[in-house]
Amino acid sequence: MLRRDRDDSHTEFVMITLWDDLESVKSFAGPNADQAVFYAEDEELLAERDLVVRHYDVYDSHGFTKV
């Protein structure tokens, strides 16, 4: 998790999760893996939220790493 205080008195968090593959993400998120998933309690906890997510491959000094 990444955290930073913004100039507008809000705090921003970025969650980084590692998945075996895109199919694993789809089994959690549904067929549109780029659409963010929220829970009912998020409405009262989040001032803002991104509606889309970004997927990246993980690389280390040896190249692509399947995590």
C-alpha positions as a printed Julia matrix, in Angstrom:
67×3 Matrix{Float64}:
   0.0     0.0     0.0
   1.22    3.48   -0.85
   0.07    6.55    1.08
   0.5    10.3     0.54
  -0.99   13.43    2.06
  -2.44   15.76   -0.55
  -2.57   19.56   -0.45
  -6.37   19.53   -0.14
  -6.39   17.93    3.35
  -7.14   14.47    1.94
  -4.89   11.42    2.09
  -4.47    9.24   -0.98
  -3.88    5.48   -0.82
  -2.8     3.24   -3.68
  -3.3    -0.48   -3.2
  -0.96   -2.85   -5.02
  -2.06   -6.47   -5.21
  -0.32   -9.39   -6.88
  -2.31  -11.99   -8.8
  -1.25  -15.19  -10.55
  -2.78  -14.11  -13.86
  -5.57  -12.04  -15.4
  -7.99  -14.97  -15.17
  -7.55  -14.91  -11.37
  -8.44  -11.22  -11.36
 -11.53  -11.91  -13.49
 -12.67  -14.64  -11.12
 -12.69  -12.0    -8.37
 -13.77   -8.87  -10.28
 -15.93  -10.34  -13.02
 -15.39  -10.32  -16.79
 -14.42   -6.62  -16.92
 -11.14   -6.8   -14.99
 -10.52   -3.08  -15.56
 -13.57   -2.05  -13.52
 -12.88   -1.39   -9.83
 -14.67   -3.51   -7.22
 -16.09   -1.78   -4.15
 -17.77   -3.0    -0.98
 -20.86   -1.46    0.68
 -18.83    0.1     3.52
 -16.56    1.88    1.0
 -19.26    4.47    0.41
 -18.86    5.89    3.94
 -15.06    5.52    4.06
 -13.93    6.92    0.72
 -14.13   10.58   -0.28
 -13.1     9.73   -3.85
 -12.47    6.55   -5.75
 -11.09    5.51   -9.09
 -13.58    3.53  -11.12
 -10.94    1.76  -13.2
  -7.86   -0.22  -12.27
  -4.56   -0.67  -14.11
  -2.81   -3.98  -14.61
   0.96   -4.34  -14.93
   3.41   -7.17  -15.46
   6.05   -7.62  -12.75
   9.7    -7.58  -13.78
  12.84   -8.07  -11.74
  16.52   -7.95  -12.69
  16.08  -11.24  -14.58
  13.1   -10.09  -16.65
   9.44  -10.97  -16.39
   8.52  -12.65  -13.11
   5.33  -14.64  -12.73
   4.27  -13.86   -9.18
